[in-house]
Structures are given as structure tokens and as C-alpha cells.
């Protein structure tokens, strides 16, 4: 039998089956390391640079092992790519009889019961919602999976989805009248029987919590768990191991109470009125919090008279509804479920009525119309380590950005990972020949009031030299908004796309098709974005991606590190920023033939001692401070392109 490295070699089945497949030593070495970890049920932490082909490097040994394997990703994009494209290709090339399944969170599946309830309620808020509901009903008769990503003409954030999908709170479980046709149940049954199951990190953490609380398990037993996009695990785990209460939850709950009351207890009008008052008290709490969008420690507002009054009023209404729903619960399963939900919502709200413990931080964030109250663990290493121990399986963590230098200490210590083997493989792409790192001169410090204007000023000639074809990435929405106005006023001769003006997938498609566009984006465009070829030939980053210093969770963790005798900046802030910058710069070169310029505007790269840490963690690029070199780089590309066109003619 061929080894995984040989299967990925020049004479292997992948090379025979896939056009233009090129063996890569890094990929073969990683595949061997994964195979070894699978065999000994060990722990492996790896970084594989862009172009290594890490997906095939773990899929090939996984499919050949005969093990039951769980593959977890951070994004639905990669989840869909694995299930619909990569896994079928590798399975067919290897000719192995391996069954595969895709399992997403329940909010990604149509709930037939809630669809019927929404249709019968007559409570659609707008003509658009009615149109969306009609489209969903037509699709419901055709779909076999119920995966809402199949519908292209309804945005992911459309309000209708909250009414026709379920949550853990409002699901009726086996007492649901459509349980036998439930798409979530079908997906979970398929996962129970499959050899390879593709999930996301949120589902994995949900399973961890169930096992930890002694309530069984969401997922079947597996021999190995592979976590791709593992650099996101820490933040996702921090959210999942905490609790939250949002105005959206309260509003959705109140709407569900009204619907269930009208259907099963029409004589209890007082119940529907009480639910509507809950909505009112929720809105009043939002008005009592800071205006605009912010993230703030709860202790700064908890004792403000208006906030305390609104919290008490909300708590009083929750308690009142709890008593009314306990009485109404016998009228129907929907009302019984609402009673159970109000018990949980009340318990969450009480977490913000008293003093917080030292192991967690209470904080809140406000959106334009809503709020979310959070209680987040200050550290999760012991929690995550204990969760790992509950699975008798191999653990493989991989990403293009996990290491600082070639050390994984930062990543492993935050998650409590111990006794792990590690593997580090640099990108096989020729960055020194195909890229140029441009550090513009005479830039003010990022704290300067005119910094964003200076970024736009130095970016314009670079964009012109590149002929558009540029991502400009910002570290804040405020800078993005400010710069978008400046670029619009500058009269760019290229199409200008701005994050938020359309769904991300639509903006990316427009960018690819135009071939000479400029796209302005912030955090959602720093990773998980793949634009190959000359359409993206320049990435400009406004400043080093340090976390916001007044972020409440960051402050709490920094204080804990300080108490432990650590340097919060060097041990926490700097490593996080380095990994984030690696993600942003990774947008530039996505293929062996890609060429481009990376422009980093932040002068601290050269004026601060920690700037060397950032530079040492970038691919080996030629560095310049001259705009002339940038223009010469793109002129050379244009000349080469002209030569190729003449030769092909």
C-alpha cells in the first residue's frame, strides 16, 4: 500500500486524476505527520503556509486510515468547500468507499414547523418579508437537505430566517409535529452513520458542553478530530464557554409567545400583551445604554440609575411572564417550550444583576438598534484541556497562521494543549521573486488625527500604478467609513467596492469579474477570501492589527496576565496582532503564478522594536521604501503581459 506521501507524489493517484496537480514536498511531509498522529492517537499542531495544500494533506491520510473522523472548520465557506468539492475529489481519486456527511448548526436548516407557524400567524412585518416567506415555501417543497444556503435571492441576514429556522431555545424536539421530516434530525442521523463528518467549531463546542454537563452528546464517537482554521478556536471557544443575552433573543421570544398565545390560548390576551411589554422594556434598556456601537465593561454602567432601573423593569417583566407561562404551558407544546425558555432567559439576566466573579468578565456591546450582554471566561485553557480529555481521539490542529516565528507556544498555552507534536511548513510560493513589500515614507503615527487621510494619500499612486486590482484593508470600521468617502472624492478611474454596500460574496464576485477594481474592507476581508490571478495584485493594510486597547475582555485578560507576572503586551497583544497581520497579508498570493505588492502603511514597523517581530513573521519579500520601485514592479508585469499576448497571437 502506498503511503500518504506517495499518494500525493508525482506518480500517485492524485496526480493522475487532477489536471495540473503538482507534488509539493511540504504537503507530503504534512500528510506523513497527520498519518502518524492518526495511527498513535496523538496531538499534532501544524502551520502550513499558503499553497502547501494542507486540505489534501489531511484528507488523504484520513480517507486511507479507515477511521471515523470529524473535520471542523471556522467558516461555512470552507465547510461547504470541503464537503462539496475537496472530499469528493480525493475520495474519487483514491477510489475508497468512504461515506461523508455535512452537519451545520440548526440555524442553517429550515424548520418546517416554524415555517408553518409563520405562515399561519399573519404577522409578517413588511411586503419584503411576505415575498421572502413565499419563496421559502416554494423552495421547501424541492429541497432535500433544508440547508438555507441553497436559496440565493434571500440575504443571510434577512429577518425572515429567524422565523423559519430554529434555535436550541425554541426547538420542540421529539414533540414537534414535523419531527419525522426535520432537516436537522436527518442531518444528524447522516452524521451518526458517516465515516467522515464535516462540521464547524460551534457544533464541536456545543458537543463539548453537552458532554461536560453530563447530558450525552451531539456527535457520535470519532477516532480523530481535525480542526482546520484553528487560529479562530480561542475566540470562538471564549464566546461559547460564556453566556450571553441579547435584545434579539428577547424580541424573538416575545414574538413566539404572541404566536403561540394566538394559536393555543386565544382567551389569554393578557399573555400576548405581557410579551409585547417585554419588547418595550428591551428597547428601553437599549436606549439607556451608550448611543452608537460600542463594547464596554458592564461595571461602568451597571450602577447608573437609568440602566439599573431598566434592568430591574426588564427582570420584573421576565418574572411576570414566567408565572403566566407556567399557567399557560398546559395549553400546548409551544407555550410549554416558551415557559422553559423564559426560565433560562431570567437566569441569564440575573448574571448581570449581582457582582461578577473573578473568573469571568461581564460586558456588553451595542448595535444600532440592539444590545448583547456577555459573560466571558477570563481564561479558557483549563476548560478546553478538560474538554479534550473527554474525547478518546487524535487531535490535529492546522492553519496557515498559528506560529510566532516557528513556535506554537502562544497558541497551545491559550488552549491548554499539552504534549503535542508540531509541524511547520512554509509556503512553497516564491515570494522573494513574485512580491514586493512597500513601506511608505513620512507616515504619521496611527494615533494622529490625519492618519487615515495620509493612508489614502499614499495609497492612490500605488493603486494607479497597479491599475486598480487592489484590496485596501482597515483595522476598524471607523477608518473604513472615513477612507471610503475620501476615495470616492478622489475620483478613482476604477470600480470602487466598499464592505457593507452588498453581501461579501457579491462584492468578491464583482471584484473578480471587473479585473481592475478597488475593494475597501475590514475584518471580514482579512481572512477566508481567495482571489487568484491578476484581478488582485496589491494589498494595502492601513495599520498593525492590534486589538482595541479599551476592549473589556482584553483588559480583563491583560490584568490577569499582569497578576501572573507576565507581560500582557508581549505575551498576548503582540502575538495576536502578528497572527492577524499574517492573515491579512495572506490575501495577496493565492497561486503559484500570482504576483503582487504588499503595502504596510504603519511606520511602527520600523520605529518600534516590536516591528521586527511583525517583519520576521512575513514571507521573505523584497522590501522597498520607494514608490519608483512599486511602479517599476507593475511596469514589468505589464510588459510581460504584453509579450505573452503577442506570443499567443
Order of alpha helices (4+ residues) and beta strands (2+ residues): alpha-alpha-alpha-beta-alpha-beta-alpha-alpha-beta-alpha-alpha-alpha-alpha-beta-alpha-beta-alpha-beta-alpha-alpha-beta-alpha-alpha-beta-beta-alpha-beta-alpha-beta-alpha-beta-alpha-beta-alpha-beta-alpha-beta-beta-alpha-alpha-beta-alpha-alpha-beta-alpha
